[in-house]
Amino acid sequence: MNSMPYNKPVPVPDADTEPFWSACREGRLSVQCCSGCGAKRLPPERFCPKCHAAESEWRDVSGRGKVYSWIVVRHPVPGDVYAGDVPYVVALIDLAEGVRMASNIIDCDPDAVTAEMAVEVVFEAVTDDITLPKFRPS
């Protein structure tokens, strides 16, 4: 973890999301999978949106994917805790396993991001409890 205190909002895990955040702390990206039909989903839901089964399990995924869509934030709201980070990229990533998730793209010039760009997950420990999954070009 960074020695500087993290002064930005962090996710608050609950019973549904704790397995995801626990995996991230361990350097793994996991998605919820329906025990009935095998459909993968993220964020987690109590019931499968495809077959409505209530049982599910968490499975690790490769962490590889492609950029589906993105925005470059260039002008923060005044007083925003992210003001020092501009420009930064918020993207929708299509994981190789068929799940789409939102995250940041790092280690890349924001203007170099393209549709279908191959990316891989990296993890940033921001507190003792929260490690954020982010993506970089692969």
Buried (B, 14 or more C-beta within 10 A) or exposed (E): EEEEEBEEEEEEBEEEBEBBBBBBBEEBBBBBBBEBEEBBBBEBEEEBEEEEEEEBEBBEBEBBBBBBEBEBBEEBEEEEEEEEEEEBBEBBBBBBBEBEBEBBBBEBEBEEBEEEBEBBBBBBBBEEEBBBBBBEBE
